[in-house]
Amino acid sequence: MYKYILKRLAMMIPVLLGVTIIVFSLMYITPGDPAKLILGETAKQADVDSLREELGLNDSYIERLGAYVGGIVFHGDLGTSYLTRRPVMTEILERFPKTVTLALLSSLISVGLGISAGIISATRQYSWFDNAATAISLVGVSMPNFWQGLMGIIVFSVWLGWLPASGSYGPLYWILPSVTLGTSSAASIMRMTRSSMLEVIRQDYIRTARAKGQTEFVVIMKHALKNALIPVVTVVGMQFGFMLGGSVLMESVFAIPGLGKYMIDSIKTRDFPVVLGSVLFLAFVFSFMNLLVDIIYSFIDPRIKSQYKSSSKAV
Amino acid sequence: MKKALSVILAIALMASTLVACGGGEKKPDAAAPDGAKPAKDVLTVAVSAEPASLDPLGKNDSSSSNLKQQIFDTLLIADGDKIVSGVIESYEFKDPTTFDMKLRQGVKFHNGDPLTAEDILYSLERSAVSEFTASKLEMVDMTKTKILDDSTIEIILKSPYPMLPTELSLIYAMPKKLMEEQGEKFNENPIGTGPFAFSTWVRGDRIELTANKDYWGTVPAFNKLIWRAITESSSRTIEVESGGVDIAFNIVPSDVKRLEENPDVVLNRAPNYSTAYIAFNNNKEAYKDIKVRQALSYAIDKKAIVDAVYSGVGTVGTGPLASTVWGYEPDVKQYEYNPEKAKELLKEAGIPEGFEVKITTSDSQVRADTAEIMQNQLNAVGIKSTVEVLENSTYLDKVVEGSLDIFILGWTTTSGDADYGLQPFLSTSPSWTNTTFYNDPKVDDLLIKAKTEQDATKRKELYSEAQKIIAEDAPIIFLQQGEEVYATRNNVKGAKVTAANRFFLNEITFE
């Protein structure tokens, strides 16, 4: 098992290197001169030229890529932001906790709501609850997040005055953004749980469990749910990963200083080091999340664990 | 056992992240909806973008300079088209190239150090070599500029430059000793002489400042200033509606009506130095004929665009300069919407059947909407047009390389003086900022003469003449003159924004 994890961690190196080269090349060929964007539409040519020189923008592709990769490998340095002249890593670490908080809170909401509604829907198929939940989740999946967020702000902040409209200064501030984000991903988790549960509860071993006289609660929660969870964990893991990538729209609407919004702003200003650094950072987090999901599989399904064992022996 | 251990580890990891996120988080005691405080002690403002840095030598876009002007004093202050004293109390041109200025006595930095002539000289020296400010002082001969006595600094100019006081209204007074000692670190905790002292900066979110009780000007009536960056325009509007902030700046046209109708909020408008224009690439054969350019100017219903797209924010443009800029000339050729005249001019130009054009714009909603209305108006006079919307930096690149046909841009005369409003923008100077490639030797000549003319009346005349020629030539369509639109809660009194987009927040009181 541990060998397997180590092997997976080692495999991240070529992935990250590939990501670096691809993103670097994309940014390199993207039109837009950072120096002009930093100095503004009314800057003088001489000022633009001297800033270009200072930022090293006149160097060749290979020189710049080499310097960048070298900086990471030898100094663990993601570079300095063109715009703020501060280390990229500092900028990222200042914003990432907000993104993590939003992702965790909304995941709690989406998993709690999604899985419980999914179980009830599956066990009471075609009941009023099932129909209502399916309908609501369809609306949830289809409704754009930012619109839902703005409606929430208008109702709860402007009309009722119960919750603050934007910012991230305390528990109250997190309610609207995490509920907005959580409910919309709850919808897909609910639908996945429902279909997966429906498949499982029709299987023979469930009938056997019932025949043995187990209570319905134990049958569903212990025997059925565990086997139904594999596809659900995949969906949850992926959604959590995406949320870590920053829910750009939510961060904009609720003025949460997270990583996603920072990255988009940096693309607009062609702040190359920040874009590269953030993508690399997120690629790392994402690969790590994938690994975590795979490890969770092995706890849910012992068969997978034994596969990991045999595959690590083969190494 | 292993299983249990892993689960515990996972929970611990999650918990620690949560603690890390929640820990040390303090809610700013803003004008929160629930915050029923006896006396308002905090002013919370919302702006559309976070400053790039607080480096007094750094980027000087409006989101940075608006905040820097709270922390640092500029040497002089531009208030409308007047230059009033700042930390420099008085100044005079002893001769066209010698400029003496007297330092205000008793001005202190936030750390208690007095502001000295040494500091002023240092500020000039450093500003003269920073790429963000160098152009403002390019006429200053730094090698000869010196301190005459404890309170007098003499600036020597390379050649006569009457706009110097205006340029000095964009240069900050910086503490020499601190900046030399701290280097780059200074910008993390900047210290100036302004009405507010820097306290903390939560990146991407807010900056907190405390009132400078020793300020030489109006001492703020409250203790704390919270500066929030809320990029989403509707969220900014909602915050001021719900009382989450006291002032919201950069209100977008689409929110104007809603705020005007809200009894809790006052919507303020201040004409600024910005203009929006529709440009043709004057290098292209199609636009070489003045009749074609004038036809295009007649073909566009500017008022309809200002009403529909800008929701009435600002006014229809009347010439290359905004009316707030010093040297503005109202009496120039005007192009009232007249499609018949446009068709006639096209006929005279020998293209009665019109021609095909491509309108390119950045992805800003206002500009994209403008392009769409233009398309209809041009089609009405027989000019077949298509619209292309590009991402902003790609767009700017194409504008500069001169590959576009018709495009929409803006110009802000940041100095408030006709020189900056015309010279980099509509003269043949080798600059990327002449995006229309307009080239008229007579205009060039007038602008060069005006730049060094000492007599203000004569200078104004030169600029008037230049504006008349430009308007007649119609190298661009003068679309709109801008306004800064900002909303204040109705208990906020004394809010003021100058044409230079400077906020005097220290003068605000609460009712």
HADDOCK unambig.tbl for C-alpha pairs under 7 A between the chains (distance, minus, plus):
assign (segid A and resid 31 and name CA) (segid B and resid 394 and name CA) 5.21 0.50 0.50
assign (segid A and resid 31 and name CA) (segid B and resid 397 and name CA) 6.84 0.50 0.50
assign (segid A and resid 32 and name CA) (segid B and resid 393 and name CA) 4.72 0.50 0.50
assign (segid A and resid 32 and name CA) (segid B and resid 394 and name CA) 5.18 0.50 0.50
assign (segid A and resid 32 and name CA) (segid B and resid 397 and name CA) 5.68 0.50 0.50
assign (segid A and resid 39 and name CA) (segid B and resid 59 and name CA) 6.54 0.50 0.50
assign (segid A and resid 39 and name CA) (segid B and resid 132 and name CA) 6.74 0.50 0.50
assign (segid A and resid 40 and name CA) (segid B and resid 61 and name CA) 6.96 0.50 0.50
assign (segid A and resid 42 and name CA) (segid B and resid 433 and name CA) 6.13 0.50 0.50
assign (segid A and resid 44 and name CA) (segid B and resid 431 and name CA) 6.35 0.50 0.50
assign (segid A and resid 45 and name CA) (segid B and resid 431 and name CA) 5.54 0.50 0.50
assign (segid A and resid 45 and name CA) (segid B and resid 432 and name CA) 6.36 0.50 0.50
assign (segid A and resid 47 and name CA) (segid B and resid 131 and name CA) 4.96 0.50 0.50
assign (segid A and resid 50 and name CA) (segid B and resid 131 and name CA) 6.99 0.50 0.50
assign (segid A and resid 51 and name CA) (segid B and resid 131 and name CA) 6.80 0.50 0.50
assign (segid A and resid 83 and name CA) (segid B and resid 52 and name CA) 5.95 0.50 0.50
assign (segid A and resid 84 and name CA) (segid B and resid 52 and name CA) 5.38 0.50 0.50
assign (segid A and resid 84 and name CA) (segid B and resid 53 and name CA) 5.46 0.50 0.50
assign (segid A and resid 94 and name CA) (segid B and resid 203 and name CA) 6.90 0.50 0.50
assign (segid A and resid 97 and name CA) (segid B and resid 21 and name CA) 5.11 0.50 0.50
assign (segid A and resid 98 and name CA) (segid B and resid 21 and name CA) 6.43 0.50 0.50
assign (segid A and resid 101 and name CA) (segid B and resid 18 and name CA) 6.46 0.50 0.50
assign (segid A and resid 101 and name CA) (segid B and resid 21 and name CA) 6.30 0.50 0.50
assign (segid A and resid 157 and name CA) (segid B and resid 242 and name CA) 6.40 0.50 0.50
assign (segid A and resid 158 and name CA) (segid B and resid 241 and name CA) 6.87 0.50 0.50
assign (segid A and resid 158 and name CA) (segid B and resid 242 and name CA) 5.11 0.50 0.50
assign (segid A and resid 161 and name CA) (segid B and resid 33 and name CA) 6.69 0.50 0.50
assign (segid A and resid 164 and name CA) (segid B and resid 33 and name CA) 6.98 0.50 0.50
assign (segid A and resid 165 and name CA) (segid B and resid 239 and name CA) 6.13 0.50 0.50
assign (segid A and resid 169 and name CA) (segid B and resid 25 and name CA) 6.47 0.50 0.50
assign (segid A and resid 169 and name CA) (segid B and resid 26 and name CA) 6.06 0.50 0.50
assign (segid A and resid 169 and name CA) (segid B and resid 27 and name CA) 4.32 0.50 0.50
assign (segid A and resid 169 and name CA) (segid B and resid 28 and name CA) 6.85 0.50 0.50
assign (segid A and resid 170 and name CA) (segid B and resid 25 and name CA) 6.96 0.50 0.50
assign (segid A and resid 170 and name CA) (segid B and resid 27 and name CA) 5.85 0.50 0.50
assign (segid A and resid 252 and name CA) (segid B and resid 231 and name CA) 6.57 0.50 0.50
assign (segid A and resid 252 and name CA) (segid B and resid 232 and name CA) 5.67 0.50 0.50
assign (segid A and resid 253 and name CA) (segid B and resid 232 and name CA) 5.80 0.50 0.50
assign (segid A and resid 253 and name CA) (segid B and resid 235 and name CA) 6.03 0.50 0.50
assign (segid A and resid 255 and name CA) (segid B and resid 230 and name CA) 5.38 0.50 0.50
assign (segid A and resid 256 and name CA) (segid B and resid 205 and name CA) 6.93 0.50 0.50
assign (segid A and resid 257 and name CA) (segid B and resid 204 and name CA) 4.64 0.50 0.50
assign (segid A and resid 257 and name CA) (segid B and resid 205 and name CA) 5.37 0.50 0.50
